[in-house]
């Protein structure tokens, strides 16, 4: 390899050194010029006030934000799988599918979170801000708006202050607190980007989506945590991020706190959410509807009825397919979720006054709301089980194994893959079940020759048993096998 003669520098190198020397000489001048100038007093005062609001909100609310960790329920017949083998989502994001957040809403341990955070949980552990841990019970939930109410056995807990989500406006400053990615309590800020947003993230035929959209950073683990206004009041429950990667890309979604509070009030008063329903399938009116239905060209808004279900409140009131609802109780509507929100907080028996466009004729329709039949049957079954003096739940394979129900025992009892095992978890002293010798951890395998394969199926079946007569309940008990007890069904 030939070396350049000493003392000789190439033209390019020489030019580069000359530029460097010139810049070096200018650096002190540039640094002097770049020295920050103090902010004007008014601007500094504003920023310090904003910082103070953020600091204060975090100090007030973070002690009442908890980490929620669930052990998922695995039915029998499902092999153990590693998280990296699960389908869907980024591998890093899947690591956090079993954690979420929650907010303490009462000093005696009631916690509000998302339904999807605790759905299909075999057990739920709540970690407080002071690092104490408690096993939590699900008091109630509503999957249609994705909220759940939990309870932990603790007293004198810090709580949050509730705001009014109906007063929110686009552009309002908001803060999000939660446990994203398992990192610990985290505060982010943003604004209200939209209201009444639908995003198809809550699954189910009757789901209700009217989200608060925000650009405050929300990631896996934030679900169930609070969205706050600038005064540290909870205005929403962070629920989802709209993303294809599983991580934050610009905006998140929160359930309005007023909607969540309506569900909580029902759960605390009745043990469940009592929902009215209309009985229609809807979509927003678009240009195609105006053209094909010969609707008035000036029609500014409305909700088109794709379908009116048989024997529903809507059909009984005379609503028909292709009707366009333009107002509910005098309030103009142009999105299906507006109607759903107006119905959600109404008790069965309430009356709705609808303004309907049928072709070019505008008519008034009065609908008397009622509870959906399936909901009524399940509620009836739960009341009957309670009056038998016992509490039941469905357990996954880990809890069942601890009770002595191995895979082979489950097969002998006739449980097929993915079927649930319904277990007695509490027995009321001197109640009908206790009198008949039923104990905690008894497995219900059959009722009146009906195999029990899930909690919902068991509850629905009990609701249909004849009142005043005894039904035969078949139980399995560890070390004792199968036994039969006759229990009288009362309403």
C-alpha positions in Angstrom: 0.0 0.0 0.0 1.5 3.3 -1.0 1.6 6.1 1.5 1.3 9.8 0.8 4.6 11.7 1.2 4.9 13.4 4.6 4.1 17.1 4.6 1.7 16.8 1.7 -2.1 17.3 2.1 -4.6 16.6 -0.6 -6.7 19.5 -1.9 -10.0 18.1 -0.6 -8.6 17.5 2.9 -7.0 20.9 2.9 -10.3 22.5 2.0 -12.1 20.6 4.7 -9.6 21.7 7.4 -9.9 25.3 6.3 -13.7 25.1 6.7 -13.4 23.4 10.1 -11.0 26.2 11.3 -13.4 28.8 10.1 -16.3 27.2 11.9 -14.2 26.7 15.0 -13.4 30.3 15.2 -17.1 31.1 14.8 -18.3 28.7 17.5 -18.0 31.1 20.5 -20.0 33.7 18.5 -22.7 31.1 17.6 -22.9 29.9 21.2 -23.2 33.4 22.5 -26.0 34.1 19.9 -27.8 30.9 21.0 -27.9 31.7 24.7 -31.6 31.5 25.7 -33.3 34.7 26.6 -35.6 34.7 29.6 -39.3 34.3 28.8 -41.5 37.3 29.2 -43.1 37.3 32.6 -46.6 36.7 31.3 -45.6 33.6 29.4 -43.6 32.2 32.2 -46.4 32.7 34.6 -48.8 30.9 32.3 -46.4 27.9 31.8 -45.8 27.7 35.6 -49.5 27.8 36.2 -50.0 25.0 33.7 -47.2 22.9 35.2 -48.7 23.4 38.6 -52.1 22.1 37.3 -50.4 19.0 35.9 -48.4 18.5 39.1 -51.5 18.9 41.3 -53.6 16.6 39.2 -51.0 13.8 39.4 -50.5 14.2 43.2 -54.3 14.1 43.7 -55.2 11.2 41.4 -52.2 8.9 41.2 -52.7 7.4 44.7 -56.1 6.2 43.6 -54.9 4.6 40.3 -54.2 0.9 40.6 -52.6 -1.8 38.5 -54.9 -4.7 37.6 -53.4 -8.0 36.7 -55.5 -11.0 35.7 -54.8 -14.7 35.4 -56.6 -15.8 32.3 -59.2 -18.5 32.5 -58.2 -21.5 30.3 -60.9 -24.1 29.6 -60.2 -27.8 29.8 -58.8 -29.3 26.7 -56.7 -26.1 26.0 -53.0 -26.8 26.3 -50.7 -24.3 28.0 -49.3 -21.8 25.5 -46.6 -19.2 25.7 -47.5 -15.6 25.1 -45.2 -15.5 22.0 -47.3 -18.2 20.5 -50.6 -16.3 20.7 -51.9 -15.0 17.4 -52.6 -11.3 16.8 -50.7 -8.2 17.8 -47.0 -7.3 18.0 -45.0 -9.8 20.2 -44.0 -6.9 22.6 -47.6 -5.8 22.8 -48.9 -9.3 23.7 -46.7 -9.3 26.8 -49.1 -6.8 28.3 -52.5 -8.3 27.4 -53.2 -9.4 31.0 -52.5 -6.0 32.7 -54.6 -2.9 33.0 -55.4 0.0 35.3 -58.3 1.0 37.5 -59.5 3.8 39.7 -60.6 3.7 43.3 -64.1 5.3 43.5 -64.9 4.6 47.2 -62.8 4.5 50.4 -64.1 0.9 51.1 -62.5 -0.6 48.0 -64.8 -0.3 44.9 -62.6 0.1 41.8 -63.8 1.0 38.3 -62.0 -0.5 35.3 -62.7 -1.9 31.8 -64.6 -5.1 31.2 -61.9 -6.3 28.8 -59.3 -5.9 31.5 -61.0 -8.6 33.7 -62.9 -10.6 31.1 -62.4 -14.4 31.4 -60.2 -14.0 34.4 -59.5 -16.9 36.7 -58.2 -14.5 39.3 -57.7 -10.7 39.5 -54.9 -9.1 41.5 -55.0 -5.4 42.3 -51.8 -3.5 43.3 -52.3 -0.2 45.1 -50.0 2.8 44.8 -48.5 1.9 48.2 -47.6 -1.5 46.7 -50.2 -3.4 48.8 -51.8 -6.3 46.8 -55.3 -7.6 47.1 -57.3 -10.3 45.2 -60.3 -8.6 43.7 -63.9 -9.8 43.1 -66.0 -8.6 40.1 -69.1 -7.0 41.5 -70.7 -6.3 38.1 -69.9 -5.3 34.5 -71.4 -4.1 31.3 -69.5 -5.4 28.2 -71.6 -3.2 25.9 -69.8 -0.1 27.1 -66.7 -2.0 28.4 -66.7 -1.2 32.1 -66.4 -3.4 35.2 -66.8 -2.7 38.9 -64.3 -4.5 41.2 -64.1 -4.8 45.0 -61.0 -5.3 47.2 -61.1 -5.9 51.0 -59.5 -2.7 52.1 -60.6 0.5 54.0 -59.6 4.2 54.1 -58.4 4.2 50.5 -57.7 7.3 48.4 -60.4 8.1 45.9 -60.9 10.1 42.7 -63.3 13.0 42.0 -65.8 12.5 39.2 -66.4 15.1 36.6 -69.2 15.7 34.0 -68.3 14.3 30.6 -71.3 16.1 29.0 -69.6 19.4 29.5 -66.5 18.4 27.5 -65.6 20.4 24.4 -63.2 19.6 21.5 -59.9 21.3 22.4 -60.2 20.9 26.2 -56.9 19.9 27.9 -57.0 16.4 29.4 -54.5 14.1 31.2 -54.3 10.3 31.3 -52.9 8.3 34.2 -52.3 4.5 34.1 -49.8 1.7 34.1 -48.7 1.5 30.4 -46.5 -1.4 29.4 -46.0 -2.3 33.0 -43.8 0.7 33.6 -45.6 2.0 36.6 -47.8 5.0 37.1 -47.5 7.4 34.1 -49.0 10.8 33.3 -49.5 12.0 29.8 -51.3 15.1 28.4 -53.3 16.0 25.4 -56.6 17.5 24.2 -60.1 16.3 23.4 -59.8 15.5 19.7 -63.4 14.4 19.1 -66.6 13.4 20.9 -69.1 10.7 20.2 -66.5 8.7 18.3 -67.3 5.2 17.0 -64.3 2.9 16.4 -65.7 -0.7 16.3 -63.4 -1.8 19.2 -66.2 -3.1 21.5 -67.4 -6.5 20.2 -71.0 -7.6 20.5 -74.3 -7.1 18.6 -75.5 -4.4 21.0 -72.3 -2.6 21.9 -72.5 1.2 22.6 -69.6 3.3 21.4 -69.6 7.0 21.9 -66.0 7.6 22.9 -64.0 10.6 23.9 -61.1 10.7 21.5 -57.8 12.2 22.8 -54.2 12.5 21.6 -53.0 12.0 25.2 -50.6 9.0 24.9 -52.3 5.7 25.8 -50.7 2.3 25.5 -51.4 -1.3 26.5 -51.8 -1.2 30.3 -53.6 2.2 30.3 -57.0 0.5 29.9 -59.2 1.2 32.8 -57.3 4.2 34.0 -58.7 7.7 34.3 -58.9 10.5 31.7 -58.9 13.8 33.7 -59.8 17.3 33.0 -57.5 20.1 34.0 -59.1 20.2 37.5 -58.2 16.6 38.1 -61.8 15.3 37.8 -62.3 12.0 36.0 -64.2 12.6 32.7 -63.5 9.3 31.1 -62.2 5.7 31.4 -59.3 5.1 29.0 -60.3 2.1 26.9 -58.6 1.6 23.6 -56.1 2.9 21.1 -56.9 3.1 17.4 -53.9 1.5 15.9 -52.6 -1.3 13.6 -49.4 -1.9 15.6 -50.9 -2.3 19.1 -49.2 0.9 20.3 -50.0 4.6 20.4 -50.0 6.3 17.0 -51.8 9.5 17.7 -55.1 9.1 19.5 -56.8 7.1 22.1 -60.4 6.4 23.2 -62.2 6.7 26.5 -65.6 5.8 27.8 -67.4 9.0 29.0 -67.6 8.9 32.8 -71.3 9.8 32.8 -72.0 6.7 30.8 -69.9 4.6 33.2 -71.6 6.2 36.3 -75.0 5.2 35.0 -73.8 1.5 34.9 -72.2 1.7 38.3 -75.4 3.1 39.9 -77.4 0.1 38.5 -74.8 -2.4 39.6 -74.7 -1.0 43.2 -78.5 -0.7 43.3 -79.5 -3.9 41.5 -76.4 -6.1 41.2 -76.4 -5.7 37.5 -77.0 -3.2 34.7 -80.7 -2.8 33.7 -80.8 -1.8 30.1 -83.7 -0.9 27.9 -83.6 -1.6 24.2 -85.4 -0.4 21.1 -85.0 -3.4 18.8 -83.6 -2.0 15.6 -80.5 -2.1 13.4 -79.4 1.4 12.3 -77.0 3.4 10.3 -76.4 7.1 9.6 -78.3 8.5 6.6 -76.1 9.0 3.6 -76.4 10.3 0.0 -77.4 6.8 -1.2 -80.4 6.8 1.2 -81.5 10.2 0.0 -81.3 9.1 -3.6 -82.8 5.6 -3.4 -85.6 6.4 -0.9 -86.6 9.6 -2.5 -85.9 11.5 0.7 -85.9 15.3 0.7 -82.6 16.6 -0.7 -82.3 19.1 2.1 -82.4 16.3 4.8 -79.5 17.4 7.0 -79.3 14.4 9.3 -81.1 11.2 10.5 -80.7 7.6 11.3 -81.9 5.0 8.8 -83.5 1.8 10.1 -82.0 -1.3 8.3 -84.1 -3.7 10.3 -86.9 -3.7 12.9 -86.8 -6.9 15.0 -89.9 -8.9 15.5 -91.8 -8.5 18.8 -89.5 -5.6 19.8 -90.6 -2.3 21.3 -89.8 -0.7 17.9 -92.1 -3.1 16.0 -94.9 -2.8 18.6 -94.7 1.0 18.3 -95.2 0.8 14.5 -91.6 1.5 13.3 -90.8 0.0 9.9 -87.7 -0.8 7.9 -86.5 2.2 5.9 -87.9 4.7 8.4 -85.5 7.6 9.2 -85.4 8.8 12.8 -84.6 12.5 12.8 -85.2 13.4 16.5 -85.6 11.7 19.9 -87.5 13.6 22.5 -86.9 16.7 20.6 -83.2 16.3 20.2 -81.9 16.0 16.6 -80.0 12.8 15.8 -77.7 11.8 12.9 -75.7 8.8 14.3 -76.9 5.5 15.7 -74.8 5.9 18.9 -76.7 9.1 19.7 -79.9 7.1 20.0 -78.1 4.3 21.9 -76.8 6.9 24.4 -80.3 8.4 24.9 -81.8 4.9 25.5 -79.0 3.6 27.8 -79.9 5.5 30.9 -83.7 5.0 30.5 -85.5 2.5 32.7 -87.7 -0.2 31.2 -91.2 1.2 30.8 -89.9 4.7 29.7 -91.4 6.3 26.7 -89.5 7.8 23.8 -91.1 10.3 21.4 -89.5 9.9 18.0 -89.8 12.1 14.9 -89.7 9.8 11.9 -89.5 10.4 8.2 -91.3 7.8 6.2 -90.7 8.6 2.6 -91.5 12.3 2.5 -94.0 12.2 5.3 -93.0 13.2 8.8 -94.8 11.3 11.6 -94.5 11.0 15.4 -94.0 7.6 17.0 -94.1 6.8 20.8 -92.0 3.8 21.8 -92.4 2.2 25.2 -88.9 0.7 26.1 -88.4 -2.6 27.9 -85.6 -4.9 28.9 -84.2 -7.4 26.4 -85.7 -10.9 27.0 -82.3 -12.6 27.3 -81.2 -10.1 29.9 -84.5 -10.6 31.8 -84.1 -14.4 31.8 -80.5 -14.2 33.1 -81.5 -11.7 35.8 -84.4 -14.0 36.8 -82.0 -17.0 37.0 -79.5 -15.1 39.1 -82.3 -14.1 41.6 -83.4 -17.8 41.9 -79.8 -19.0 42.5 -79.4 -16.3 45.2 -82.6 -17.5 46.9 -81.2 -21.0 46.9 -78.6 -19.5 49.3 -75.6 -20.1 47.2 -73.2 -18.2 44.9 -71.7 -19.8 41.8 -69.1 -19.0 39.3 -67.3 -20.5 36.3 -63.6 -21.5 36.9 -60.7 -22.1 34.6 -58.3 -25.0 34.6 -55.9 -23.7 37.2 -58.5 -23.0 39.8 -60.3 -26.3 39.0 -57.0 -28.2 39.3 -56.5 -26.7 42.8 -59.9 -28.2 43.7 -58.9 -31.6 42.5 -60.5 -31.5 39.0 -57.7 -32.8 36.8 -58.0 -33.2 33.0 -58.9 -36.9 33.6 -61.5 -36.1 36.2 -63.0 -33.4 33.9 -63.2 -36.0 31.1 -64.9 -38.5 33.4 -67.5 -35.9 34.4 -68.2 -35.4 30.7 -66.7 -31.9 30.2 -65.7 -31.3 26.6 -63.1 -29.0 25.3 -63.7 -25.3 26.1 -66.7 -26.0 28.3 -66.9 -24.1 31.6 -67.0 -25.8 35.1 -69.6 -24.1 37.4 -68.6 -24.2 41.0 -70.3 -23.2 44.3 -68.2 -20.4 45.8 -70.3 -19.4 48.8 -73.1 -21.0 50.8 -75.5 -18.9 52.9 -75.7 -20.2 56.5 -79.0 -21.9 57.1 -80.1 -21.2 53.6 -81.8 -23.9 51.4 -78.4 -25.0 49.9 -76.7 -25.3 53.3 -79.7 -27.2 54.7 -79.3 -29.7 51.8 -75.6 -30.2 52.6 -74.2 -28.3 49.7 -70.7 -27.0 50.3 -68.2 -24.5 48.8 -66.2 -26.0 45.9 -69.0 -28.4 44.9 -69.1 -28.7 41.1 -72.6 -28.5 39.5 -72.6 -31.1 36.7 -76.3 -31.4 35.9 -79.8 -30.0 36.7 -82.9 -32.0 35.9 -81.0 -34.0 33.2 -79.6 -30.9 31.7 -75.7 -31.0 31.5 -74.2 -27.8 32.8 -71.6 -26.4 30.3 -71.3 -22.7 31.2 -72.4 -20.2 33.8 -74.7 -18.4 31.4 -76.4 -21.7 30.3 -76.8 -22.8 34.0 -78.3 -19.4 34.9 -80.7 -19.4 32.0 -81.8 -23.0 32.6 -82.6 -22.2 36.3 -84.7 -19.2 35.2 -86.9 -21.6 33.2 -87.5 -24.2 36.0 -91.1 -24.4 37.3 -91.6 -22.3 40.4 -92.7 -24.1 43.6 -91.3 -27.5 42.5 -88.0 -29.2 43.4 -85.3 -29.7 40.8 -82.5 -32.3 41.0 -79.0 -30.8 41.2 -76.1 -33.1 40.6 -72.8 -32.2 42.3 -69.3 -33.5 42.2 -67.2 -33.3 45.3 -63.5 -34.1 45.7 -62.9 -37.5 47.4 -66.6 -38.2 47.5 -67.7 -38.2 43.8 -71.2 -37.5 42.6 -74.2 -36.7 44.8 -77.7 -35.4 44.1 -79.7 -32.9 46.0 -83.3 -31.7 45.5 -83.8 -28.0 45.8 -87.1 -26.2 45.7 -87.3 -23.4 43.1 -88.9 -20.1 44.4 -89.3 -16.8 42.7 
